[in-house]
Amino acid sequence: MTTELYPRERLARVQEATAAAGLGAVLLTPGPDLRYVTGYNALPLERLTCLAVPAQGDPFLVVPRLELPAAQESPAGALDLELVPWDETDDPYALVAGRLPAGLLREGARVGVADRMWAVMALRFRAAMPGVEQVAAGTVLRGLRMRKSAAEVAALREAGAAIDRVHARVPEFLRPGRTEREVGRDIADAIIAEGHETVDFVIVGSGPNGANPHAELSDRVIQPGEPVVVDIGGQMPSGYCSDSTRNYCVGEPPAEYRAYFEVLRRAQQASCDAVKPGVTPEAVDAAGRQMIADAGYGERFVHRTGHGIGLEVHEDPYIVSGNVEPLEPGMAFSVEPGIYVGPHGARIEDIVVCTETGYERLNHTERDLVIVG
């Protein structure tokens, strides 16, 4: 799948987008943009690694000499891309500037710098390119990254299946008397065991902690009859991410909880069913949000409905009021409305992909409340 995820023609598409945006070049340091374009998951070091994609001319990848073998062995080594090593006594920023076509760095020209570039690196590039304006390279790359290829969707599908296997094991770990931290440790181990390369996050929100959408693991002891929100995700060896939230209860839940959980379940389904090409993200958000508001819980839904996902767990497109950029096939994002009432809370989250005719869910575990014990 490696060559399909990082095809040779992607560099050419980035170069075309750079020229179309009126930029002289884009400069990509280690992070998701560099990995998207070349497949090279470079270490973020104080020594500069930088892919330079000029609007005209040949792209090149500048790397510290001691990182050259890693770059050569990565998918970047199979691209039509010159790898330029630099030594400890060189100035790599001047090296990049000096290799770019001179006409692209005239006074008033603009270059795109990686959204995740360290500030100190951006400042050194500014000094090496006097009179050149820096803009976020994400303005060039977001349109490409938002529309996932078939290979990228397959990678996200694999990630969804892996996190589903973890959720299927959560009832093994949840029981009264255990702390959130103990349960979270078991879940983190399962995330790796089920095929992820890294654990991105583990939320085990029991009782009142379930009313905090981003609750940290704590030493709180889980009590009988308490709902528990479990939101988990990680990164696969492909680089693509998983993210899924399910709801559990150790014993019979409170009647109030069952009542608003049913509202939430129907709202999440409504937002998913709204997904199709041409529909705006804000319309997807509104489909479920209105149902929650009509049931009297509008003020208890305190965040957007979703976020894009790919090489980052949060990326474009964002499913939120005000985003009127129409959905297109290949866009992948979460649908995760929540209701947080105080003594407990709930959130249901699936990753979906916009298809030619509607949507595909990438998570398939039970969306209803799972009673444990």
C-alpha positions as CSV (number, residue, x, y, z in Angstrom):
1,M,0.0,0.0,0.0
2,T,3.0,2.3,0.5
3,T,3.4,3.4,-3.1
4,E,-0.4,3.8,-3.5
5,L,-0.5,6.0,-0.4
6,Y,2.3,8.2,-1.6
7,P,2.2,8.1,-5.5
8,R,4.9,9.8,-7.6
9,E,2.4,12.2,-9.2
10,R,1.5,13.8,-5.8
11,L,4.7,15.9,-6.0
12,A,3.6,17.2,-9.4
13,R,0.1,18.0,-8.0
14,V,1.6,20.0,-5.1
15,Q,3.8,21.9,-7.6
16,E,0.8,22.8,-9.7
17,A,-1.1,23.9,-6.6
18,T,1.9,26.0,-5.5
19,A,2.0,27.8,-8.8
20,A,-1.8,28.2,-8.9
21,A,-1.7,29.9,-5.4
22,G,0.8,32.4,-6.7
23,L,3.6,31.1,-4.4
24,G,7.3,30.9,-5.4
25,A,7.7,27.6,-3.4
26,V,6.4,25.6,-0.5
27,L,8.9,24.5,2.2
28,L,7.8,21.5,4.2
29,T,9.6,20.4,7.4
30,P,8.9,17.1,9.3
31,G,5.2,16.7,10.0
32,P,2.0,15.5,8.3
33,D,2.4,17.6,5.2
34,L,5.9,16.3,4.4
35,R,4.7,12.7,5.0
36,Y,1.6,13.3,2.8
37,V,3.8,14.5,-0.1
38,T,6.7,12.1,0.1
39,G,5.9,9.3,2.6
40,Y,8.9,10.3,4.6
41,N,8.0,10.3,8.3
42,A,11.1,12.4,9.3
43,L,12.1,13.0,12.8
44,P,11.5,16.5,14.0
45,L,15.0,17.6,15.0
46,E,16.8,20.9,15.5
47,R,18.8,19.9,12.4
48,L,16.8,21.1,9.3
49,T,15.0,18.6,7.1
50,C,13.1,20.4,4.4
51,L,11.3,19.5,1.2
52,A,11.3,22.5,-1.2
53,V,8.7,22.4,-4.0
54,P,9.3,25.4,-6.3
55,A,6.5,26.6,-8.6
56,Q,9.0,26.0,-11.4
57,G,11.9,23.7,-11.5
58,D,12.7,20.5,-9.7
59,P,11.7,19.8,-6.1
60,F,14.5,18.7,-3.7
61,L,14.7,17.3,-0.2
62,V,17.4,18.8,2.1
63,V,18.4,16.5,5.0
64,P,21.2,16.3,7.6
65,R,23.8,13.9,6.3
66,L,23.3,11.6,9.3
67,E,19.6,11.3,8.3
68,L,20.3,10.6,4.6
69,P,20.0,6.8,5.0
70,A,16.6,7.1,6.6
71,A,15.4,9.4,3.8
72,Q,16.7,7.1,1.1
73,E,15.0,4.1,2.7
74,S,11.7,5.9,3.1
75,P,9.1,6.2,0.2
76,A,10.8,9.5,-0.6
77,G,13.8,7.5,-1.8
78,A,11.7,6.0,-4.6
79,L,10.5,9.3,-5.9
80,D,12.0,11.4,-8.7
81,L,13.4,13.7,-6.0
82,E,16.9,14.9,-5.4
83,L,18.1,14.3,-1.8
84,V,20.6,17.0,-0.8
85,P,22.6,16.2,2.4
86,W,24.2,19.0,4.5
87,D,27.0,18.8,6.9
88,E,27.3,20.1,10.5
89,T,29.2,23.3,9.4
90,D,26.7,24.1,6.6
91,D,23.9,26.6,6.8
92,P,20.9,24.5,5.6
93,Y,18.6,27.5,5.3
94,A,21.0,29.3,3.0
95,L,21.4,26.0,1.1
96,V,17.6,25.8,0.5
97,A,17.4,29.5,-0.5
98,G,20.4,29.2,-2.8
99,R,19.0,26.2,-4.7
100,L,15.6,27.8,-5.4
101,P,15.3,29.5,-8.8
102,A,16.4,33.1,-8.2
103,G,13.3,34.6,-9.9
104,L,11.0,32.9,-7.3
105,L,12.6,34.8,-4.4
106,R,12.4,38.4,-5.8
107,E,11.3,41.2,-3.5
108,G,7.6,40.8,-2.6
109,A,7.5,37.1,-3.5
110,R,5.6,34.7,-1.3
111,V,6.6,31.2,-0.1
112,G,4.5,28.7,1.8
113,V,6.0,27.3,5.0
114,A,4.6,24.1,6.7
115,D,1.8,24.7,9.1
116,R,3.7,22.7,11.7
117,M,7.1,24.3,11.1
118,W,8.9,25.3,14.3
119,A,8.9,29.1,14.7
120,V,12.7,29.2,15.0
121,M,13.0,27.5,11.6
122,A,10.5,29.9,10.0
123,L,12.5,32.8,11.4
124,R,15.7,31.5,10.0
125,F,14.1,31.0,6.5
126,R,12.9,34.6,6.8
127,A,16.5,35.8,7.4
128,A,17.7,33.6,4.5
129,M,15.1,35.1,2.1
130,P,14.9,38.8,2.8
131,G,11.9,40.6,1.3
132,V,10.0,37.3,0.8
133,E,6.6,37.0,2.5
134,Q,5.8,33.7,4.4
135,V,2.3,32.2,4.3
136,A,0.9,29.0,5.6
137,A,1.5,26.1,3.2
138,G,-1.7,24.6,4.4
139,T,-3.5,26.9,2.0
140,V,-1.9,25.0,-0.8
141,L,-2.2,21.5,0.6
142,R,-5.6,21.4,2.3
143,G,-7.5,20.9,-0.9
144,L,-5.4,17.9,-1.8
145,R,-5.3,16.4,1.7
146,M,-9.1,16.7,2.2
147,R,-10.0,14.5,-0.7
148,K,-8.7,11.1,0.2
149,S,-7.7,8.7,-2.6
150,A,-9.0,5.1,-2.7
151,A,-5.7,4.0,-1.0
152,E,-6.1,6.5,1.8
153,V,-9.7,5.5,2.4
154,A,-8.5,1.9,2.6
155,A,-5.9,2.9,5.2
156,L,-8.6,4.7,7.2
157,R,-10.9,1.7,6.9
158,E,-8.1,-0.5,8.3
159,A,-7.6,2.0,11.2
160,G,-11.4,2.0,11.9
161,A,-11.4,-1.8,12.0
162,A,-8.5,-1.8,14.4
163,I,-10.1,0.6,16.9
164,D,-13.3,-1.3,16.6
165,R,-11.5,-4.4,17.9
166,V,-10.3,-2.4,20.8
167,H,-13.8,-1.2,21.7
168,A,-15.0,-4.8,21.5
169,R,-12.5,-5.6,24.3
170,V,-13.4,-2.6,26.6
171,P,-16.0,-4.7,28.6
172,E,-13.1,-6.9,29.7
173,F,-11.5,-3.9,31.4
174,L,-14.5,-2.0,32.9
175,R,-15.8,-3.0,36.3
176,P,-16.6,-1.3,39.5
177,G,-13.7,-0.6,41.8
178,R,-11.2,0.0,39.0
179,T,-9.8,3.5,38.4
180,E,-10.1,5.3,35.1
181,R,-6.3,5.2,34.9
182,E,-6.2,1.4,35.3
183,V,-8.8,0.9,32.6
184,G,-7.0,3.4,30.3
185,R,-3.7,1.6,30.7
186,D,-5.4,-1.7,29.5
187,I,-7.0,0.1,26.6
188,A,-3.7,1.7,25.5
189,D,-2.1,-1.7,25.5
190,A,-5.0,-3.1,23.4
191,I,-4.7,-0.2,20.9
192,I,-1.1,-1.3,20.2
193,A,-2.0,-5.0,20.3
194,E,-4.7,-4.5,17.7
195,G,-2.4,-3.0,15.1
196,H,-1.7,0.6,15.9
197,E,1.8,2.0,15.9
198,T,1.1,4.7,18.5
199,V,-1.6,5.6,21.0
200,D,-2.9,9.1,20.3
201,F,-5.3,9.4,23.2
202,V,-7.4,7.5,25.7
203,I,-10.4,9.1,27.4
204,V,-12.2,7.1,30.1
205,G,-14.8,9.5,31.5
206,S,-16.7,7.9,34.3
207,G,-19.7,9.5,36.1
208,P,-19.3,13.3,36.2
209,N,-16.0,13.0,34.2
210,G,-18.1,11.9,31.3
211,A,-19.5,15.4,31.2
212,N,-16.0,16.7,30.3
213,P,-15.5,16.0,26.5
214,H,-11.7,16.0,26.9
215,A,-11.4,14.4,30.4
216,E,-8.0,13.3,31.4
217,L,-7.4,9.8,32.9
218,S,-7.7,10.1,36.7
219,D,-7.5,7.9,39.8
220,R,-11.3,8.2,40.2
221,V,-12.8,4.8,41.1
222,I,-15.6,3.7,38.8
223,Q,-18.8,3.1,40.7
224,P,-21.7,0.7,40.1
225,G,-24.4,2.1,37.8
226,E,-22.2,4.8,36.3
227,P,-22.1,5.6,32.6
228,V,-18.6,5.7,31.1
229,V,-17.6,7.6,27.9
230,V,-14.6,5.9,26.1
231,D,-13.0,7.9,23.4
232,I,-9.9,6.3,21.9
233,G,-7.6,6.6,18.9
234,G,-4.2,5.9,17.5
235,Q,-2.0,6.0,14.4
236,M,-1.5,3.0,12.2
237,P,1.9,2.0,10.6
238,S,0.5,3.6,7.4
239,G,0.4,6.9,9.3
240,Y,-3.4,7.1,9.1
241,C,-5.4,7.6,12.3
242,S,-8.4,6.1,14.1
243,D,-10.9,7.8,16.4
244,S,-14.1,6.4,17.9
245,T,-16.2,7.0,20.9
246,R,-18.6,4.5,22.6
247,N,-20.6,4.5,25.8
248,Y,-20.7,1.9,28.5
249,C,-22.3,1.5,31.9
250,V,-21.2,-0.8,34.7
251,G,-24.7,-2.0,35.7
252,E,-28.1,-0.3,35.1
253,P,-27.8,3.4,34.2
254,P,-30.0,6.2,35.6
255,A,-33.3,6.7,33.8
256,E,-32.4,10.3,32.9
257,Y,-29.3,9.0,31.1
258,R,-31.2,6.5,29.1
259,A,-33.6,9.2,28.0
260,Y,-31.0,11.6,26.6
261,F,-28.9,8.8,25.2
262,E,-31.7,7.9,22.9
263,V,-31.9,11.5,21.7
264,L,-28.2,11.4,21.1
265,R,-28.3,8.1,19.2
266,R,-31.0,9.4,16.8
267,A,-29.1,12.7,16.4
268,Q,-25.9,11.0,15.4
269,Q,-27.8,8.9,12.9
270,A,-29.4,12.0,11.5
271,S,-26.1,13.8,11.0
272,C,-24.6,10.7,9.3
273,D,-27.6,10.4,7.0
274,A,-27.2,14.0,5.9
275,V,-23.7,13.3,4.4
276,K,-23.6,13.3,0.6
277,P,-21.8,15.3,-2.1
278,G,-22.8,18.9,-2.3
279,V,-24.1,19.1,1.3
280,T,-22.3,21.6,3.5
281,P,-20.6,20.6,6.7
282,E,-22.8,23.1,8.6
283,A,-25.9,21.3,7.3
284,V,-24.5,18.0,8.7
285,D,-23.9,19.7,12.0
286,A,-27.4,21.2,12.0
287,A,-29.1,17.9,11.3
288,G,-28.2,16.4,14.6
289,R,-27.9,19.6,16.6
290,Q,-31.5,20.6,15.9
291,M,-32.8,17.3,17.2
292,I,-30.8,17.7,20.4
293,A,-32.0,21.3,20.8
294,D,-35.6,20.2,20.2
295,A,-35.3,17.7,23.0
296,G,-34.2,20.4,25.4
297,Y,-30.5,19.6,25.4
298,G,-29.2,22.2,23.0
299,E,-27.0,24.0,25.6
300,R,-25.5,20.6,26.6
301,F,-24.0,20.0,23.1
302,V,-20.9,22.2,23.5
303,H,-18.7,21.4,20.6
304,R,-18.7,21.0,16.8
305,T,-20.1,17.8,15.3
306,G,-16.9,16.6,13.8
307,H,-13.4,17.0,12.3
308,G,-11.6,15.7,9.3
309,I,-9.1,12.8,9.8
310,G,-6.2,11.3,7.9
311,L,-2.5,11.6,8.7
312,E,-3.7,13.9,11.6
313,V,-6.5,13.0,13.9
314,H,-7.9,16.5,13.5
315,E,-7.7,18.1,10.1
316,D,-10.0,19.6,7.4
317,P,-12.9,19.6,6.8
318,Y,-14.5,20.6,10.2
319,I,-18.1,19.8,10.6
320,V,-19.3,23.0,12.2
321,S,-21.7,25.9,11.7
322,G,-20.2,28.4,9.3
323,N,-18.4,25.9,7.1
324,V,-20.2,26.1,3.8
325,E,-17.6,24.4,1.6
326,P,-19.5,21.6,0.0
327,L,-18.6,18.0,0.8
328,E,-17.0,16.0,-2.0
329,P,-16.3,12.3,-2.4
330,G,-13.2,11.2,-0.5
331,M,-13.7,13.6,2.4
332,A,-13.3,11.7,5.7
333,F,-14.4,13.1,9.0
334,S,-15.9,12.2,12.4
335,V,-19.6,12.6,13.3
336,E,-19.7,12.9,17.1
337,P,-22.5,14.8,18.7
338,G,-22.5,14.8,22.5
339,I,-24.8,15.6,25.5
340,Y,-23.2,16.6,28.8
341,V,-25.6,17.1,31.6
342,G,-23.3,17.3,34.7
343,P,-23.6,14.1,36.7
344,H,-22.7,12.2,33.5
345,G,-22.4,12.6,29.7
346,A,-22.4,10.8,26.4
347,R,-20.9,11.0,22.9
348,I,-21.2,8.7,19.9
349,E,-18.5,9.0,17.3
350,D,-18.0,7.3,14.0
351,I,-15.6,8.1,11.1
352,V,-17.4,8.5,7.9
353,V,-16.3,9.0,4.3
354,C,-18.4,10.9,1.8
355,T,-19.0,8.7,-1.3
356,E,-20.4,9.4,-4.7
357,T,-23.9,8.8,-3.5
358,G,-23.8,9.2,0.3
359,Y,-21.5,8.0,3.0
360,E,-19.6,5.0,4.3
361,R,-19.2,4.4,8.1
362,L,-15.7,3.2,9.0
363,N,-16.7,2.1,12.5
364,H,-19.1,-0.7,13.1
365,T,-19.2,-1.6,16.8
366,E,-22.4,-1.2,18.8
367,R,-23.6,2.4,19.0
368,D,-26.2,1.8,21.6
369,L,-25.3,1.8,25.3
370,V,-23.2,-1.3,26.3
371,I,-24.1,-2.6,29.7
372,V,-21.2,-4.2,31.4
373,G,-21.6,-6.8,34.2
